[in-house]
Structure formats: structure tokens, C-alpha cells
Amino acid sequence: MMSDFQTDGKWCYIVLWVVQLQHSKFLRLDWDSLKNRLLSVSPPCLIPLYHDQKLNGSSAAPSVYLLKFCCVDRKGLLHDVTELLTELEFTIQRLKVMTTPDGKVVDLFFITDGRELLHTKKRRDDTRGYLCDVFREYCIGCELQLAGPECDNQRNFSSLLNLAVAEELFSCELSGKGSCMQALRTATTSPEKATVTVDNLLSPAHTLLQIQCVDQKGLFYDILRTSKDLNIQVAYGRFSSSIKGYRNMDLFFQQRDGKKILDPKLLESFCSRLKEEMLHPLRVIITNRGPDTELLVANPVELCGKGRPRVFYDVTLALKKLGICIFSAEIGRHSTQDRQWEVYRFLLVENGEFPLTSGQARNQMADRIRRTLMDW
């Protein structure tokens, strides 16, 4: 992907050169739908018209629906269901997956609709019918309805995580703790580095950051998320295509008051945060939960409350490729002193290739999962 964008403080012009990298038996990219979704999240050109006709409906949070899917268990099932929901343009907000002793699975998905059509009977019937047609003899039942008040609050994992595990998962910063931990250890197995060069002389009104780092999925998102959380905006920018696995970027930043970043402490904090988010946007750890083996994946939550897109999809894809079955799964939140995290918890089932009690096998699994998340 390449990108070129600029803004004058009122209008923003963005050009993206994109290609579809992933090929799936279910997932097909609908370009018209992508265009409509981009338009729906973009500020309108005609402000008065937008205010009169659409503001009340568009500014409200999308309705959350509960999909209850019962199925005979099999290897890769959870990812296949997730893949279908992604194709249908649903976003999984929360979920609870349980395996029964008789080999059945009960999946509870709290979803929102990218097409905003789940309030119609046709969209609900089509969704149920599609799931039942695809899974055929495996499908036991499928229900879809508007979720109740139980969906309003994210599950809080802060009191449920072991203190040592939480310390390892959330406290690894770039300064001084990089050797610590399985959560970041996979970073050392790839040729990762990130350099940020500051130029405050080239432009009278902007701070130029020249960035070079390993190319990976979500890189653009992580940079813009970081600047947004720190209340710093991009005025101009250019992303070059990937060269030997590395990406070069020239980004001109301003503070919200329209001035360049002159405060040395703010500039140092911004650059340090960018490096951390580019190198370690996600944390992966495999640990014990009593007699069971648990996979934990965590990513920072935006200040607006949104989590990182497609994490659950990529983790279940990696586990399916590894041949590892999931006994249960859920999504929740964990709060630390300076930020909130979205946490994905998976109880895993032993298989022969990756004995879950082996430290070496766990490190290999964590590495494979992280490489899937980063698209390396």
C-alpha cells in the first residue's frame, strides 16, 4: 500500500493505493460496500444538509445484536464462523464461546452491522440462513436478536488476571524491560527496528517526522491512533511502498492549535510512544490457568473506546493453521494506570504438534500468532 494525504485545516484529501493480500474461501472484498462504509465514516461535504437530515441517526452508537450459534464442534470452527461474519460485514464487539462435554459448541456473538440493516427482518433471516447453509449438518441452531442490557458493559478482566501475568502482558515498555518477556519476546525473532527522525526547521508551521520501520498490518492505523490519542494531528503525509520489508514515511504534524511541536518533553514522549506502538502494537502470551493452557492477546484501546480491528479474526486463523482447538474464548477490557487494553482470552486444547506444556512450543506458537497478526 502507498498513501498520500494533505489537509488545510478544513478539507482533507487522501489517496490510497491498496491491494487485497488475503484470499479466503469465504472472504471476498466487496469494493462497492467498502466505498459506502468509507463514505459513512467520513465527514460530509454539506454540513447543513447533514445536520438537518442525518445527524441524530448517524451520531448514535450502532445497535448491538446477539447472535447465538449452536454447532457440533470441529477443528477450526470458531475461525470459520468469524470469517463468515466478517464477510457479512459484522463487527464482533464481545463474545462468549463455550464447549460442552458432549462435543457441542455454544457461541454468543455480540455484533454490530457495518451495513446498518440488522433492524430489518430480511437481513436477520438472510444471516441465519447463510450460517445454516454453510455449516449444514454441523449446525444445531441459530438465533439473532437485539441484545439486552448485558451488552452495555465490556467484561472487566482487571480482577481476573493473575498479577504476574498482568505485569508481563501490560508493563513491558521499550525502556529497560525489553528482555522480559514472552509477551514481547517474538519481537526479537524478526528484523524489527523503528527509527524516528525529527526535523523542526524544514517547515515554519509543522514538525516533520521521518519514520522507517518494518512493514506490517495496521501500521498506518497505529501511527494515526497514537497521534490522535495525544491530540496531535497530521497535516501532510506520504507513505512509500514497502522496500525489502521496510516502510518509509514522511509525516508533517501540528498541535491542535495549528502550531508545530516545540515542547521537547512532548516531542520526546510522542516519538517514544510511536516507536513503542510500531514495534509492539499487540502483546501475546501463553500461560497457565489452573490445569489449563490459556492464550492472551492484548492491544491498546483508543481513547474513544474502540478496539483494534480484526484481532479475533487473525488469532483464530493462526490457531486454525496450527491445528489447535479452542475450548472457550471471550473478549474483555483491562485498565492500567495510563491506558485501557482490549484482552482476548482463549483456553486451548492440547494437540500433538504443539504440546502446550512445553516452553519451546509455547514460544513457537506465540511467534506464529504474532506473525499472523502482523502479516509477516
N, C-alpha and C positions, 0 to 999 in steps of 0.2 A: 504494500500500500504506500502511496505517496499522498501528500496533502499540502495545500497552500491556502492560507486564510488571512484575512485582514478585517479590521473594523475601524470606523471613525468615531466611535463612541455612541453612535445611533444605529448604524447599519452594519451588518456583518456579512461578509462574503466568504464562503467556504467551498473549496473544490477538493474532492476525494477521489483518488484513483484506486479502485478496490477490485479484488478477485475473490472468488469463493474457493477456499482451500479444502474444505471438508466435504467428502462425498459419503452419503449415507443411503441405506435402502429406504429410509423413511423421509429424511430431512431434505427438502427441496426449497431452494431460495425463490420466493415469490417477489420479484423486483417491484411490481406494482404495489403490493402490500407494504414493502419496505419504504417506498416513496410516501405512501399515505401516512405511515407511522412517523416518519421524519417530519412531515408537514404538521402532524398533530402535536408534536412536542416543540415545534419552532414558534417563536413569537410571530404574531400575524403582522402583515403589512398594513392593514387597515384597522388601526386601533379603535376608532369609534364604532365601526361595524362589529368588530369582535366583542366590544364591551356590551353592545346592545343585545346581540343575538346569542353569544356563546359563553360569556364569562362565567355565569353561575354554574352551568353544567360542566365546563371544562376544568374549572379550578378545583372541583371537588375530587376527593380521593376516589379511585375506581372501586366499584363494588367487589367484595371478595366472595367467592363461591367455594363450596365444599364438594369435592369430588371423592366419593367413596368407591374404591375399586377392589373387589374381591376376586382372587385368582388362585389357581393351582401354582405352587412355587416351581420355579426352574431357574437355572443359571442365567444371569443377565436380564432377568425380568424387569427389575426396577429401572435399569437404564432404558430398556425398550419402551416402557410406559412414559418415562421422562422425554424420550425422543419424540414420541407421538404428540405429547402435549406441547413441545417446542414447535413442532411443525404446524400445529393448530394455532400457534401464536398466543399460548397461555404462558403466564409467568407464575412460577411456584413461589408463593410468599412464605408458607410454612408447610410442614408435612409431618406425618407420624406413620411409620411403617412397622408392622408387626408380623412375625411369622408364628403360626400356630403349631402345636405339637403334631397335628395330623397332616402337615405339609401344605398348608394353605397360607396365603398372604392377604392381609388387610392393609390397603394403602389409603391414607387420608391425606389428600392434597388440598391445601387452601390456595386457590388460584385467582388471578385477575386476567382479564381478557384484553389482549392488545387490539382487537377489533371492536371492543366495547359492544358486543352483541349478545352476551350471555343472558341478558334480561329477556331475550326472545325465546319462545318455545322451540323454534326451528333450530337455533344454534345449540341449545341444550340437547335436543333429540339427535341432531347430527353428530355431536361429540360422543354421546353414549353409543350410538350406532357404530361409529367408526372404531371405537375401542373394542366393542364386542366383535366386530367383523375381523379385525386384525388378530385378536388373541383367540378367537373361535372356541375350541374345546377347552382351553385353559381358563376362560372367563366364567366366573360363577355369578357375579352380579356387579352392576354399575349404577350408582346413584349420583345425581348432580343437582344441587340446590343452593340457594343463597345461604351463606354461612351465618351462624348466630353470633352472639357477643363473645364467644370463646376465641374468635379470630382477632379481636381488637388488640390484644397484647401479645407481643412476642414472648416466647418461653425464655425465662431468665436462667442461664446456666451458671451464674456467678457463684451461687452457693452449692452447686452440684459438682464442680470440677475439683479434683484433688489439687491441693495448694502447690505441690511440687510440679504437677503437670501444667497448671496455670502459669506458674513462674516461667517455665520453659517455653510455653507457647506464646506468651504475650510480652515477656520482658526482654527479649533479645533485641538489643539495639545495635547499630553499627559500631558504636564506641565501646570497645572493651569486652564485649561478650560474644563476639562472632564465633569463637571456638566452641561455644557452649552447646551446641545442642542439635538434636535431631531435627528440630523444627526448622533450622536454617542450614543444617549440615549439607543438604543436597546442593546448596549454592556453591560449595567448594568443588563439586564434581563437574561443573561446567565452566567454560571460559568467561566467567562473568567479570565485568568491571563497569563502572559508570564514572564518567568524568563530566564535570560541570564547570565551564569557564565563564567568568563574569566580565562583561565589558560595559562600563558606565560612561564611556567617553564618545562612543560612536554616535549616539542619538541624544539630543538635548532633553527629550521627554520620556525616554524609555530605557529600561535596563535590559541589555541583551544577554541571554544565557545561551551558550553554545554547548550542546549536550551530545555526548556519544555514549552509547550503551548497547548491550546485547538486544537484538530484536526479539520480541516476544508478544504473545497475545495480550491485549489490554494495555499496551504501553502508552498510547495516546490518552486512554481513559485515566490511567494512574497519574499522569502529569497534570491533566486538567483538573482531576479530583483534588489533588494536593493544592494547586493554586487556588481553587475555589474555596477550599476549607480555610485557607489562610487569608482570604479576602483580597487576593491578588489576581488581576485579570490579564489575559493575553491580548495584545493589540495587533500584532502581526506574527506570522509564523510560517515555517516551511519544514516539512519532513521529506527527506530524500528516501529513495528506495534502499532496501537492505543490501549492504555490500559485505560479503563474507560473514554473514550472520550478525552484523552490527548496523546500527541505525544512527544517522547524524541529523541533528535538529538545530535550527536557529529560531529562537523564540524571543520576542520583544515584550517585556512585561511592564505593567503600570500598577500603581496602587489605585484604590477606588477613587481617590481624589484627583486622578489623572496625572500624577507625578511619578517619576522614576523612583526606584527603591534606593534610598541613600542611607538609611539606618543600617550600620554594619551588623548589628545583632540580628535584625530581621532578615537581612540578606544571608547571613551565615546559617540561620535557622532554616530558611527557605531552601537553600542548596543542600543542606544536610538531610532535610525531610525528603527532598526529591530523590536523592541517592538511595535513601532507605526504601522508599516506595518503589523505585525502579528495580532494585536488587531483590527485595523481599516483599512483594505485594501480597503474598499469601504465606501462611505458616502451615506446615504439615507435620504431624507427629503420630506415631503408633505406640500405644501404651496398653497397660492392663486396666480392666475394670472388673475387680474381683477375679474370678477364674476365666473371664472372657478377654478377648483382644478387641481393642477399640481404636478406630481411626478418627483423628480430629483434624479438621481443616478450618482455618480461621482467616478472615480478611477484614480490614477496617471498614466501618460503615461511614458513609458520607454524613456530614453534619445535618443534611435534610432528612436523614433516616433511611436512605436507600442503601441496599447491599450491592455487592458486586454481581454483575450478570453472569449467568451460565455456569456458576461454580458447581452446583449439584449435577448438572448435565455432564461436565467434564470428569468429575470424580467417579461417577457411576460408570462412565465409559472406560476409564482406566481400570477400574476393578473388574469390569466385564472382560477386558482384554487379558487381564492377569488370571482369569478363571476363578476369581474369589467371590463367593456368595455373601450376601448381606442379610444378616438375621434381623436387624432393626436399624432404623435411621430416623433422625429428627434434626430440625433446624432451630436454633435459638440465638440469644444475644448474651454477651458478656461485657461488663463495664470495667475498665481500668481507670487509673487516675486521670489520664489525659484524652481517652477516646473510648468509643464503643466498637465492639467487634461482633461480626456475624460468625457463628460457630456451627459447623456441620459435624454431627456425631454419628458414627457407623459402628455397630457391633458386627464383627466379621466371623465367617465360618472357615475353619481350617481346610486347606487343600494340600495336596502332595508337593506341588512345585514350590510353594512358599510356606514352609512351616512357620506358623505365626509365633511360636515361642523362640525362634532363632533371631538374635540381634542382627546378624548379617542379612537375613531375609527381610526383616523389617526395614532396614536401611534401603535395600534394593526396591522394596515396594514404595516407600516414601519418595524415592528418586523418580520412579516411573510415574507416580501420580503427579508429582510436581511438574515433570516434563510434559505431561498431557495438559495440565492447567496452563503452562506457559507456551505450549505449541512448539516445543523444541524438537 
